[in-house]
Amino acid sequence: MRRFIAPLMMFILAPQAQAQTKPVPQLQAVPQPAHQISFQRAGQEIARMHFGPDLRRPFLFPIIGPTGRSLTRMGHPHDPEGHSHHNSVWISHNDVNGVSFWGDKTKGRIAHQRIEKIADEGDASSVITHHAWIDETSNKPLLLERRRTQVQLLEKGEWLLILDLTLTAKDEIALGKTPFGPIGVRMAKTIGVHDGGGTIRNSNGQTNEKEVFWKRAKWVDYSGQIANRVVEGITLMDHPDNPHHPAFFHVRDDGWMGAALTFEAPIKITPTQPLHVRYGLYVHARMPSREELDKHWQMFADVKLVEPVGKKK
């Protein structure tokens, strides 16, 4: 008789156990070896964070478009040595108290410290990380950074990447006047205007480097062929709460775009005045109209993160 009791109990408890199961999130941030985290939609990677101790700065690569190809690349297609710091999507700045964190041969390095939290919320996943902006001359941090990297799924394979940064300092620190920083995007070679016949557009209706270069805008879009007769792109968006909004955008027909925070004037960070900035990247199919991109910028401007970046648990 006893041999029937265990199967019978399992049969009785099965509905209860089944009722306690939770749905599998459509999007998950999955830790990987070698200091990496993969953002996966239904098990397929759409983006990957890199933050290893040997890196000059954390970055994201690849950035996968709706048809499954990366819309960004590592390095300049015609100058891989001189532009080795073009790491797909990255955060840095060319002048922090006179120290450059922009290039790979400078004295500034953004070192990963720890992961605070990884959260999966169904169609959105986020990772909160801490970094130190170190002056290698003195081996002391000039800035401490708390970064929230969030991926939000959209329809038809499109998605939104949000980078939310809070920079703090023990002493007064100046982000100097420069067109380089804090965010850069190196597009895939075939999307570039020169190499693939792609197109740069901004929220003012201007096109390509000649018109968009060093102009203020709410957003800049870079679209082009990622495969034969397949057009996709990325829209880099400046948040309305960022200082000096709308940002000046630094763009090139060779496949590069960035939003410049201190193009016209420096910004001071003090112990009582941290700096908070937010940027969005809309990863999209085809070449959306200017009106469509305005709507996505407004969605980005209105989006509520799962947890405010400044709140620590």
DALINJO-V573874 format. One record per backbone hydrogen bond with DSSP energy under -0.5 kcal/mol. NH is the residue of the N-H (numbers start at 1). CO is the residue of the C=O. If there is no record, write none. Layout:
NH;CO
NH;CO
This chain:
4;1
5;1
5;2
6;2
8;4
9;5
10;6
11;7
12;8
13;9
14;10
15;11
17;13
18;14
19;15
20;16
20;17
21;18
27;122
28;40
30;28
30;38
31;29
32;36
36;32
37;49
38;30
39;47
40;28
40;38
41;44
42;26
42;40
44;41
46;39
47;39
48;62
49;37
50;59
51;35
55;52
59;50
60;87
60;89
61;48
64;46
64;62
65;69
68;65
71;63
73;186
75;73
75;86
76;79
83;79
84;81
86;83
87;85
88;73
88;86
89;60
89;87
90;184
91;58
92;182
94;180
96;99
97;95
97;174
99;96
101;93
108;100
109;134
110;56
111;109
111;132
113;130
114;130
116;114
116;128
117;128
119;126
121;124
123;121
125;151
126;119
127;149
128;117
129;127
129;147
130;114
131;145
132;111
133;143
134;109
134;132
135;140
136;107
136;134
138;135
139;135
140;135
142;133
143;133
144;168
145;131
146;166
147;129
147;145
148;164
149;127
149;147
150;148
150;162
151;125
152;160
153;123
154;158
157;154
158;155
159;283
160;152
161;281
162;150
163;279
164;148
164;162
165;163
165;277
166;146
167;275
168;144
173;269
175;173
175;267
176;95
176;174
178;262
181;179
182;92
183;259
184;90
185;257
186;88
187;185
187;255
188;71
191;188
192;188
192;189
193;253
194;253
196;192
197;192
197;193
198;192
199;223
201;221
202;206
203;219
205;202
208;200
211;207
211;208
212;208
213;209
214;249
215;212
215;249
217;247
220;236
221;201
222;234
223;199
224;232
225;190
226;230
227;230
230;227
232;224
233;284
234;222
235;282
236;220
236;234
237;235
237;280
238;218
239;278
242;239
245;242
247;217
248;260
249;215
250;258
251;249
252;256
255;252
256;252
257;185
258;250
259;183
260;248
260;258
261;181
261;259
262;181
267;175
269;173
270;273
273;270
275;167
277;165
279;163
280;237
281;161
282;235
283;159
283;281
284;233
284;282
286;231
288;286
293;289
294;290
295;291
296;292
297;293
298;294
299;295
300;296
301;297
302;298
303;299
303;300
305;303
311;308
312;310
